[in-house]
Amino acid sequence: MEACPGCSVKEVLSEDDIELLIQEQLALEFNLVSDAEWEKRQKICRQCPFKVGATCGKCGCYYKFRSALLVKSCPVGKW
């Protein structure tokens, strides 16, 4: 379980809860990268020194969500 570092309310979510939230939100999105690009971006994020649990320490987004969006980029220019 982890608390969201970007939130003022420190909600603690399990990894399963986080994964469910991400999948629910992605189901509503239209402009997504290909599965191959998503995997490539996630690999970069998983190795990033700014990653804090499931989130990006620079922008506060869940990295699995942000990396799936065609209109978003890495806040430190890695993808």
N, C-alpha and C positions, 0 to 999 in steps of 0.2 A: 504494500500500500504506500501511496505517496501523496503528499500535499501539493497542490498547484502553486508553484513559486510566484506566478504572476497575479494571483488573486488576493484580495484583501480578506476574504473569508477563507480560512484554511480548511477546506473540505478534503477529506482523505478518501481516495478512491482505490479500489483494487485494480490490478492490471486488466482483469476481465471487464470491469466497469468502464475503464478507459477505452478498451478495444471496442466495446459496444457503442459508446458515445461517438467514436470516430466513424464506425461503420454506418451508424444511423445518419450522421451528417453527410457523409460521402454519398449516400443514396439520394440525397437531395441536390447534389451538385451536377452540373452539366459539362463544364470545361475541365476534364481530367486528363492527365498525362496517360500514356500507354502503361500497361502493367510492367513492361521492361524498364521504362524510364522511372517509374515509381520505385521499383526495386533498386535501381542504380542510385537514386536520390537517398533512399532510406539507408543504404549501405554507407554512404558518405555521412549522413546524420549520426548513425550509430557510432561512428569512429570520431566524431567531432568533440573537441575538448569543451565546447559550450553546451553540450547535451546535459540536461539535468533530468534524470529518469526518463519519462516519456515526452518531455518538453524541450524546446529550444530555449536556452538561457538568454539568448539575445532578443527574441521577439515574444516569448511566452507561449507560442503555439505548440500544440501537440505535433511533433515532427512528422508523424505518419499522416496527419491530415494535411498540413501545409505542403508536404512534398508531393501530394497527389494532385494538387491544383495547378492547372496550366498557367494561370495568371499570376502565380506567386513565384518568388525566387528566394534563395537562401539569403538571410540578412547579412551574412558575411561573405557572400559571393562564391560559395563553393559549388553551387549548381544554378 
